[in-house]
Amino acid sequence: MTTIIQRAALYLRVSTARQAEHAVSLPDQQRQGEAYCEARGYQLVETFIEPGATATNDRRPEFQRMIEAGTSKPAPFDVVVVHSFSRFFRDHFELEFYIRKLAKNGVRLVSITQEMGDDPMHNMMRQIMALFDEYQSKETAKHVLRAMRENARQGFWNGSLPPIGYRTVVAEQRGAKAKKKIEIDPLHADTVRRIFSLASQGDGTNGPMGVKAIATWLNANGITTRDGGRWGVGAVHQILTRSTYTGRHEFNRTGKGRKRNPASEIVVVDVPALIDQAIFDAVQARMKARNPRVAPPQVVGGPTLLTGLIHCAKCGGAMTIRTGKGGRYRYYTCSTKARQGVTGCTGMTVPMEKLDDLVAGHLEDRLLQPQRLETILTSVLDRREERTTRKRAHIAELNKRATEADQRLKRLFDAIESGIADLDDADLKDRIATLKATRDQARVDAERAIASLDSSGRKSITPDMLASFASTARQRIRIEGGGYRRDHLRALAQHVEVDEGEVRIIGSKSRLFEVLAGKPGPGTKLGPVPSFVPKWCTRQDSNLWPQD
């Protein structure tokens, strides 16, 4: 009588590195699995090892490779051996799905610690155990998340890699457990500041940059990522949209599917701020304005003066163009009212020419006056002066850091020359390399900060510049023979609201300053034209002109 030796595949898995140190460690699973195969007379033909992967889903490379092999014809093995069914799956539905999928190809799943037969009763028992495994997994996840949220409430970091520009430090010791917080990383903090500076001000030769342009600039100037790699648009976008840099880190912000969790489940952790809130908000507004999904480009490039800027004050909806008398007359009308009738909004219809003239006239008479411009920009100039002071202090700190590192290097070299220290000492070599990296990085960061300071200094606003700008803008906002220069108007105002008896023209002080700092010459535009953002309005720090 011929004995058929069954071929076995061993599947080993742990969820975390911490599990690898306990009874379900990979070596222990492998040892028990090999002993089990030997005792049953199985021929072990392959071992699939899955370190650090959850069993709540099938997104596991080794698992998928095993399933692909087990469902191929002919299958290279007859049995899949696991330590327990929870190593295979912690979802009862998925467990049964893959057991049946393998069974259709003649491959069985067996557990070392939970041996089962093939009769209906044992199948039911396996399903009940799978339900308990799934319940335990969800309960464990709930308790772990609760502990992590409490840890975050106390201001501690929960173990993940901090954003670039920060590093973890041990804040206190609780028994054998070290509680960590994050602090600013001097080696990479200036890279983050530079990225925000490029997004809000540019590099001194051009205006504010987009994400792709920033990544290109960083790579061209030899600024690498934390791992020494090249920058991509994804990494830059992640930095520019991360509120952690303003000193407000949100733990548990998103859940499954990257959906934002309710505010009650989010824990805000105070961390050292790298970026001013005003700069961060300005960058978010600019990025939103450049988002092509906000509105189609033809809205910005439309033929009318206020398309994309004008909104109904009653419902907040955009106002669109309608015509009358066979196209002889044109009106701005509330799009909500046009679509839904008076039940949607009781918004108004305003003659296009009248409103265009009103907006352009108010900009000329109320905004484009040297005294008015000086009053509006006072707070912006004050903030720039504060930033300049901070930049000078930061440059001094960088120079001090470079000098201290250089002095420590000299002391180490003196010790080597005197025979006190051994150059072949590995720790000494690492210390020298670290000091050199700190010194060189501080010098490079100081040079960049100085260049940025010089660039911002060249953009100072003088009374003569205000007078010249106001005069030129008033002349060029209108076209000879009638009509207006739409790109010039959009550089001065970014939102127009129409209400009963008044029109509100809203713009950004920072945007106005950028247009002024651009120093437009003859034959050039006033500055870069802002993109269209529906319902966009900054901090209401702009000008409000009531209708006469």
C-alpha positions as CSV (number, residue, x, y, z in Angstrom):
1,M,0.0,0.0,0.0
2,T,1.4,3.4,-1.1
3,T,1.3,6.2,1.5
4,I,0.7,9.6,0.0
5,I,2.7,12.3,1.8
6,Q,0.8,15.6,2.0
7,R,2.7,18.7,1.2
8,A,2.3,21.6,3.7
9,A,2.9,25.4,3.6
10,L,3.5,27.3,6.8
11,Y,1.9,30.7,7.2
12,L,3.4,32.9,10.0
13,R,2.2,36.4,11.0
14,V,2.5,39.0,13.8
15,S,0.7,42.3,13.9
16,T,3.4,44.4,15.6
17,A,7.0,44.4,16.6
18,R,5.9,44.1,20.2
19,Q,4.1,40.8,19.5
20,A,7.4,39.5,18.0
21,E,8.9,39.6,21.5
22,H,6.2,37.4,23.1
23,A,4.7,33.9,22.7
24,V,3.4,34.5,19.2
25,S,6.7,35.6,17.9
26,L,7.7,34.5,14.4
27,P,10.5,32.1,15.5
28,D,8.1,30.4,18.0
29,Q,5.4,30.0,15.4
30,Q,7.9,28.6,12.9
31,R,9.3,26.1,15.5
32,Q,5.8,24.9,16.5
33,G,4.7,24.7,12.8
34,E,7.8,22.6,11.8
35,A,7.3,20.3,14.7
36,Y,3.6,19.9,13.9
37,C,4.4,19.0,10.2
38,E,7.0,16.5,11.3
39,A,4.6,14.9,13.8
40,R,1.8,14.6,11.2
41,G,4.1,13.4,8.4
42,Y,3.6,16.5,6.3
43,Q,6.3,17.5,3.8
44,L,7.0,21.2,4.5
45,V,7.5,22.7,1.0
46,E,7.3,26.5,1.7
47,T,7.0,29.0,4.5
48,F,5.3,32.4,4.1
49,I,6.3,35.0,6.8
50,E,4.3,38.1,7.3
51,P,5.9,40.5,9.9
52,G,3.9,43.5,11.1
53,A,0.6,43.0,9.2
54,T,-2.9,43.1,10.6
55,A,-5.3,40.2,10.0
56,T,-8.4,42.3,9.7
57,N,-8.0,42.6,5.9
58,D,-6.2,40.8,3.1
59,R,-3.8,43.6,2.1
60,R,-0.8,41.4,3.0
61,P,1.8,40.6,0.3
62,E,2.8,37.2,1.7
63,F,-0.8,36.2,2.3
64,Q,-1.8,37.1,-1.2
65,R,1.2,35.2,-2.6
66,M,0.1,32.1,-0.5
67,I,-3.5,32.4,-1.8
68,E,-2.3,32.7,-5.4
69,A,-0.2,29.6,-5.0
70,G,-2.9,27.7,-3.2
71,T,-5.5,28.4,-5.9
72,S,-3.2,27.7,-8.9
73,K,-3.5,24.4,-10.7
74,P,-1.9,22.2,-9.7
75,A,-1.4,23.6,-6.2
76,P,2.2,23.3,-4.9
77,F,0.9,22.2,-1.4
78,D,-2.1,20.4,0.0
79,V,-2.3,22.0,3.5
80,V,-1.8,25.4,4.9
81,V,-0.6,25.3,8.5
82,V,-1.2,28.2,10.9
83,H,-0.5,28.7,14.6
84,S,-4.2,29.7,15.2
85,F,-7.0,30.8,13.0
86,S,-6.4,34.4,14.2
87,R,-3.0,34.3,12.5
88,F,-4.9,33.7,9.2
89,F,-7.7,36.1,9.6
90,R,-9.6,38.1,12.3
91,D,-12.6,38.6,10.2
92,H,-15.1,35.7,10.3
93,F,-16.5,36.4,6.9
94,E,-13.1,36.7,5.2
95,L,-11.8,33.6,7.0
96,E,-14.6,31.5,5.6
97,F,-14.3,33.0,2.2
98,Y,-10.6,32.1,1.9
99,I,-11.1,28.7,3.5
100,R,-13.6,27.8,0.8
101,K,-11.5,29.4,-1.9
102,L,-8.6,27.1,-1.0
103,A,-10.9,24.1,-0.5
104,K,-12.2,24.4,-4.1
105,N,-8.6,23.7,-5.2
106,G,-8.2,20.8,-2.7
107,V,-6.1,22.8,-0.1
108,R,-7.1,22.6,3.6
109,L,-6.4,25.1,6.4
110,V,-5.3,23.5,9.7
111,S,-4.5,25.2,13.0
112,I,-1.8,23.9,15.4
113,T,-3.6,25.0,18.5
114,Q,-7.2,24.7,17.3
115,E,-7.5,21.4,15.5
116,M,-10.9,20.9,13.8
117,G,-12.5,18.2,11.7
118,D,-14.5,18.7,8.5
119,D,-18.0,17.8,9.8
120,P,-20.7,20.5,10.2
121,M,-20.2,20.8,14.0
122,H,-16.5,21.5,13.7
123,N,-17.2,24.0,11.0
124,M,-19.7,25.8,13.3
125,M,-17.1,25.8,16.1
126,R,-14.5,27.3,13.8
127,Q,-16.9,30.1,12.8
128,I,-17.7,30.8,16.4
129,M,-14.0,31.1,17.3
130,A,-13.6,33.4,14.3
131,L,-16.3,35.6,15.6
132,F,-14.6,35.8,19.0
133,D,-11.3,36.6,17.3
134,E,-12.9,39.4,15.4
135,Y,-14.6,40.8,18.5
136,Q,-11.3,40.6,20.5
137,S,-9.5,42.4,17.7
138,K,-12.0,45.2,17.6
139,E,-12.0,45.5,21.4
140,T,-8.3,45.6,21.5
141,A,-8.2,48.3,18.9
142,K,-10.7,50.3,20.8
143,H,-8.8,50.1,24.1
144,V,-5.5,50.9,22.3
145,L,-7.0,53.9,20.7
146,R,-8.4,55.1,24.0
147,A,-5.0,54.8,25.6
148,M,-3.3,56.7,22.8
149,R,-5.9,59.4,22.9
150,E,-5.3,59.8,26.6
151,N,-1.6,59.9,26.0
152,A,-2.1,62.6,23.4
153,R,-4.3,64.6,25.9
154,Q,-1.4,64.6,28.3
155,G,0.8,66.2,25.5
156,F,2.8,63.1,24.6
157,W,3.7,61.8,21.2
158,N,2.2,58.4,20.3
159,G,5.2,56.8,18.6
160,S,4.8,57.5,14.9
161,L,7.5,59.2,13.0
162,P,7.0,63.0,13.6
163,P,6.7,65.4,10.6
164,I,9.9,66.6,9.1
165,G,11.1,69.6,11.1
166,Y,10.5,67.8,14.4
167,R,12.1,65.1,16.4
168,T,11.1,63.0,19.4
169,V,12.7,63.5,22.9
170,V,12.1,61.6,26.1
171,A,10.0,63.9,28.3
172,E,9.7,61.6,31.4
173,Q,10.2,58.0,32.5
174,R,7.2,56.1,33.9
175,G,8.7,52.8,35.1
176,A,10.2,51.0,32.1
177,K,8.2,53.1,29.7
178,A,9.6,56.4,28.2
179,K,7.0,59.1,27.5
180,K,8.1,61.2,24.5
181,K,7.2,64.6,23.2
182,I,8.4,66.3,20.0
183,E,10.6,69.3,19.7
184,I,11.9,71.3,16.7
185,D,14.6,69.6,14.8
186,P,17.3,72.2,14.0
187,L,18.6,70.2,11.0
188,H,15.3,70.3,9.1
189,A,13.2,73.1,10.6
190,D,14.5,75.6,8.1
191,T,13.6,73.4,5.2
192,V,10.0,73.6,6.4
193,R,10.2,77.3,6.8
194,R,11.7,77.7,3.4
195,I,8.8,75.6,1.8
196,F,6.2,77.9,3.4
197,S,8.2,81.0,2.4
198,L,8.3,79.8,-1.2
199,A,4.6,79.2,-1.1
200,S,3.7,82.6,0.4
201,Q,6.4,84.9,-1.0
202,G,8.5,83.1,-3.6
203,D,12.3,83.0,-3.9
204,G,12.9,86.7,-4.4
205,T,12.8,86.6,-8.2
206,N,9.3,85.3,-8.7
207,G,6.0,85.4,-6.9
208,P,4.5,82.7,-4.7
209,M,5.1,79.2,-6.0
210,G,2.9,76.2,-6.4
211,V,3.6,72.8,-5.0
212,K,5.3,71.5,-8.2
213,A,7.4,74.6,-8.5
214,I,8.5,74.3,-4.9
215,A,9.6,70.7,-5.3
216,T,11.6,71.6,-8.4
217,W,13.2,74.5,-6.6
218,L,14.2,72.4,-3.6
219,N,15.7,69.7,-5.8
220,A,17.5,72.3,-8.0
221,N,19.1,73.9,-4.9
222,G,20.3,70.6,-3.4
223,I,17.8,70.6,-0.5
224,T,17.0,67.0,0.3
225,T,14.3,65.3,2.3
226,R,14.9,64.0,5.8
227,D,16.0,60.6,4.3
228,G,18.4,62.3,1.8
229,G,16.0,61.8,-1.2
230,R,14.5,64.1,-3.7
231,W,11.3,66.1,-3.2
232,G,8.0,65.2,-4.9
233,V,4.8,67.1,-5.1
234,G,3.1,64.8,-2.5
235,A,5.7,65.4,0.2
236,V,5.6,69.2,-0.4
237,H,1.7,69.2,-0.4
238,Q,1.7,67.2,2.9
239,I,3.9,69.8,4.6
240,L,2.0,72.8,3.3
241,T,-1.4,71.4,4.5
242,R,-0.2,70.1,7.9
243,S,-1.6,72.2,10.8
244,T,1.0,70.7,13.2
245,Y,3.5,73.3,12.0
246,T,1.3,76.1,13.5
247,G,1.7,74.4,17.0
248,R,-1.6,72.5,16.8
249,H,-1.2,68.8,16.1
250,E,-4.5,66.8,15.6
251,F,-4.2,63.2,16.8
252,N,-6.8,60.7,15.4
253,R,-7.9,63.2,12.8
254,T,-8.8,60.5,10.2
255,G,-10.2,57.0,10.5
256,K,-10.7,54.2,8.0
257,G,-10.8,55.3,4.4
258,R,-9.0,58.5,5.3
259,K,-12.3,60.1,6.3
260,R,-12.1,62.9,8.9
261,N,-13.3,61.8,12.3
262,P,-15.9,63.9,14.3
263,A,-14.4,66.7,16.3
264,S,-15.2,64.9,19.6
265,E,-12.8,62.1,18.6
266,I,-9.9,64.4,17.7
267,V,-7.4,65.3,20.3
268,V,-5.5,68.5,19.8
269,V,-1.9,68.4,21.1
270,D,0.1,71.6,21.7
271,V,3.6,71.4,20.0
272,P,6.3,73.9,19.3
273,A,5.2,76.1,16.4
274,L,7.4,76.3,13.3
275,I,5.1,78.6,11.1
276,D,2.9,81.6,12.0
277,Q,-0.8,81.0,11.8
278,A,-1.3,83.9,9.4
279,I,1.3,82.5,7.0
280,F,-0.3,79.1,7.2
281,D,-3.8,80.5,6.5
282,A,-2.5,82.5,3.6
283,V,-0.9,79.4,2.0
284,Q,-4.1,77.4,2.4
285,A,-6.2,80.1,0.7
286,R,-3.7,80.3,-2.1
287,M,-3.6,76.5,-2.6
288,K,-7.4,76.4,-2.6
289,A,-7.5,79.1,-5.2
290,R,-5.1,77.1,-7.4
291,N,-7.1,73.9,-7.1
292,P,-8.6,73.1,-10.5
293,R,-11.4,71.1,-8.9
294,V,-12.8,74.2,-7.2
295,A,-14.2,75.7,-10.4
296,P,-13.6,75.1,-14.1
297,P,-10.9,77.3,-15.7
298,Q,-13.4,78.9,-18.1
299,V,-15.0,80.7,-15.2
300,V,-11.8,82.6,-14.6
301,G,-11.2,83.2,-18.3
302,G,-14.8,84.3,-19.0
303,P,-15.5,87.5,-21.0
304,T,-17.2,89.4,-18.2
305,L,-15.6,91.6,-15.6
306,L,-16.9,90.0,-12.4
307,T,-17.6,86.4,-13.4
308,G,-16.2,84.1,-10.7
309,L,-16.0,87.0,-8.1
310,I,-19.6,88.1,-7.7
311,H,-21.9,86.4,-5.2
312,C,-25.4,86.9,-3.8
313,A,-25.2,88.1,-0.2
314,K,-28.5,86.4,0.7
315,C,-27.6,82.8,-0.1
316,G,-23.8,83.0,-0.8
317,G,-24.4,81.5,-4.3
318,A,-22.6,82.7,-7.4
319,M,-24.2,85.2,-9.7
320,T,-24.2,84.4,-13.4
321,I,-24.9,86.3,-16.6
322,R,-28.4,86.4,-18.1
323,T,-29.5,88.4,-21.2
324,G,-32.7,90.2,-22.2
325,K,-34.2,91.8,-25.4
326,G,-32.4,89.3,-27.7
327,G,-29.0,89.8,-26.0
328,R,-29.1,93.6,-26.0
329,Y,-29.1,93.8,-22.2
330,R,-27.0,91.7,-19.8
331,Y,-27.6,91.1,-16.1
332,Y,-25.9,89.5,-13.1
333,T,-28.4,87.3,-11.4
334,C,-28.4,84.9,-8.5
335,S,-27.8,81.3,-9.8
336,T,-29.6,79.8,-6.9
337,K,-32.8,81.8,-7.7
338,A,-32.4,81.0,-11.4
339,R,-32.3,77.2,-10.6
340,Q,-34.7,76.9,-7.7
341,G,-36.9,80.0,-7.9
342,V,-37.8,82.2,-5.0
343,T,-37.9,79.2,-2.7
344,G,-34.2,78.8,-3.1
345,C,-33.3,82.5,-2.8
346,T,-35.0,85.9,-3.3
347,G,-31.7,87.3,-4.7
348,M,-31.7,90.2,-7.1
349,T,-30.9,90.8,-10.8
350,V,-28.5,93.7,-11.4
351,P,-27.6,95.3,-14.8
352,M,-24.1,94.2,-15.7
353,E,-22.8,97.5,-17.0
354,K,-24.1,99.4,-13.9
355,L,-22.5,97.0,-11.5
356,D,-19.2,96.8,-13.4
357,D,-19.0,100.6,-13.4
358,L,-19.9,100.8,-9.7
359,V,-17.2,98.3,-8.7
360,A,-14.5,99.8,-10.8
361,G,-15.4,103.3,-9.7
362,H,-15.2,102.5,-6.0
363,L,-11.8,100.8,-6.5
364,E,-10.6,104.0,-8.2
365,D,-12.1,106.4,-5.7
366,R,-11.8,104.6,-2.4
367,L,-8.9,102.2,-2.7
368,L,-6.5,103.6,-5.2
369,Q,-5.6,106.7,-3.2
370,P,-2.1,106.9,-1.6
371,Q,-3.4,107.8,1.9
372,R,-6.0,104.9,1.8
373,L,-3.4,102.4,0.6
374,E,-1.0,103.5,3.4
375,T,-3.7,103.1,6.1
376,I,-4.7,99.6,4.8
377,L,-1.1,98.3,4.6
378,T,0.1,99.6,8.0
379,S,-0.7,96.3,9.7
380,V,0.9,94.3,6.9
381,L,4.1,96.4,7.1
382,D,4.1,96.0,10.9
383,R,3.9,92.2,10.6
384,R,6.7,92.2,8.0
385,E,8.8,94.2,10.4
386,E,8.1,91.6,13.2
387,R,9.0,88.8,10.9
388,T,12.2,90.6,9.9
389,T,13.2,90.9,13.5
390,R,12.5,87.2,14.1
391,K,14.5,86.3,11.0
392,R,17.5,88.3,12.2
393,A,17.3,86.5,15.6
394,H,17.1,83.2,13.8
395,I,20.2,84.0,11.7
396,A,22.1,84.9,14.8
397,E,21.1,81.6,16.4
398,L,22.2,79.6,13.3
399,N,25.5,81.4,13.2
400,K,26.0,80.7,16.9
401,R,25.2,77.0,16.4
402,A,27.7,76.8,13.5
403,T,30.4,78.5,15.6
404,E,29.8,76.2,18.6
405,A,29.9,73.1,16.4
406,D,33.2,74.3,14.8
407,Q,34.7,75.0,18.2
408,R,33.8,71.5,19.4
409,L,35.4,70.0,16.3
410,K,38.6,72.0,16.9
411,R,38.7,70.7,20.5
412,L,38.3,67.1,19.2
413,F,41.1,67.6,16.6
414,D,43.3,69.0,19.4
415,A,42.6,66.0,21.5
416,I,43.5,63.7,18.6
417,E,46.8,65.5,17.9
418,S,47.7,65.4,21.6
419,G,47.1,61.6,21.7
420,I,44.2,62.0,24.2
421,A,41.7,60.6,21.7
422,D,42.0,57.8,19.2
423,L,41.0,58.6,15.6
424,D,40.1,54.9,15.0
425,D,37.4,55.1,17.8
426,A,34.0,54.5,16.0
427,D,32.1,56.7,18.5
428,L,34.6,59.5,17.9
429,K,34.2,59.2,14.1
430,D,30.4,59.4,14.5
431,R,30.7,62.4,16.8
432,I,32.9,64.2,14.3
433,A,30.5,63.4,11.4
434,T,27.5,64.7,13.5
435,L,29.3,68.0,14.4
436,K,30.3,68.6,10.8
437,A,26.8,67.9,9.6
438,T,25.4,70.3,12.2
439,R,27.9,73.0,11.4
440,D,27.5,72.8,7.6
441,Q,23.7,72.6,7.8
442,A,23.6,75.7,10.1
443,R,25.8,77.6,7.7
444,V,23.7,76.7,4.7
445,D,20.4,77.6,6.5
446,A,22.0,80.9,7.7
447,E,22.9,81.8,4.1
448,R,19.4,81.0,2.9
449,A,17.8,83.0,5.7
450,I,20.1,86.0,4.9
451,A,19.2,85.7,1.2
452,S,15.5,85.6,2.1
453,L,15.9,88.7,4.4
454,D,17.7,90.6,1.7
455,S,15.0,89.7,-0.8
456,S,12.2,90.8,1.5
457,G,14.1,94.0,2.3
458,R,14.1,94.9,-1.4
459,K,10.3,94.8,-1.4
460,S,9.8,97.7,1.0
461,I,6.9,100.1,0.2
462,T,7.6,103.8,0.0
463,P,5.1,106.8,-0.2
464,D,6.4,107.5,-3.7
465,M,5.7,103.9,-4.7
466,L,2.1,104.2,-3.3
467,A,1.4,107.4,-5.2
468,S,2.9,106.0,-8.5
469,F,1.0,102.7,-8.1
470,A,-2.4,104.4,-7.4
471,S,-2.0,106.8,-10.3
472,T,-1.0,104.0,-12.8
473,A,-3.7,101.6,-11.6
474,R,-6.5,104.2,-11.9
475,Q,-5.4,104.9,-15.5
476,R,-5.0,101.3,-16.5
477,I,-8.0,99.7,-14.9
478,R,-10.2,101.2,-17.7
479,I,-9.8,100.6,-21.4
480,E,-10.1,103.5,-23.9
481,G,-13.5,103.5,-25.5
482,G,-15.2,101.8,-22.5
483,G,-14.7,98.5,-20.7
484,Y,-12.3,97.4,-18.0
485,R,-9.1,95.5,-17.5
486,R,-10.4,92.4,-15.8
487,D,-7.0,91.1,-14.8
488,H,-6.1,94.4,-13.0
489,L,-9.4,94.4,-11.1
490,R,-9.0,90.8,-9.9
491,A,-5.5,91.7,-8.6
492,L,-7.2,94.3,-6.3
493,A,-10.5,92.5,-5.3
494,Q,-11.2,88.9,-4.9
495,H,-14.8,88.8,-3.8
496,V,-17.9,90.9,-4.5
497,E,-21.2,90.5,-2.6
498,V,-24.4,92.1,-3.9
499,D,-27.1,92.8,-1.3
500,E,-30.1,95.1,-1.0
501,G,-28.9,98.6,-1.2
502,E,-25.2,97.9,-1.1
503,V,-22.3,96.1,-2.7
504,R,-19.4,94.7,-0.6
505,I,-16.0,94.6,-2.3
506,I,-13.6,92.3,-0.4
507,G,-9.9,91.9,-0.9
508,S,-6.8,90.7,0.9
509,K,-4.2,93.1,2.4
510,S,-1.5,90.5,1.8
511,R,-2.6,90.2,-1.8
512,L,-2.5,93.9,-2.3
513,F,0.9,94.1,-0.7
514,E,2.2,91.5,-3.2
515,V,0.9,93.4,-6.1
516,L,2.6,96.6,-4.8
517,A,5.9,94.8,-4.1
518,G,5.9,93.6,-7.7
519,K,6.6,97.2,-8.9
520,P,4.7,96.9,-12.2
521,G,6.3,98.8,-15.1
522,P,4.8,100.2,-18.3
523,G,3.2,97.6,-20.5
524,T,3.0,95.0,-17.7
525,K,0.1,93.7,-15.5
526,L,-0.4,95.0,-12.0
527,G,0.6,91.5,-10.7
528,P,-0.3,87.9,-10.9
529,V,-4.0,87.4,-11.4
530,P,-5.7,85.4,-8.6
531,S,-7.5,82.2,-9.5
532,F,-11.2,81.8,-8.9
533,V,-12.4,80.4,-5.5
534,P,-16.2,80.4,-4.9
535,K,-17.2,81.9,-1.6
536,W,-13.6,82.8,-0.8
537,C,-13.2,85.5,1.7
538,T,-10.2,86.1,4.0
539,R,-10.4,87.3,7.6
540,Q,-12.7,90.2,6.7
541,D,-9.7,92.4,7.1
542,S,-10.3,94.1,3.7
543,N,-12.2,97.1,2.6
544,L,-16.0,97.5,2.7
545,W,-17.5,100.1,0.5
546,P,-21.3,100.7,0.8
547,Q,-23.2,101.7,-2.3
548,D,-24.0,105.4,-2.7
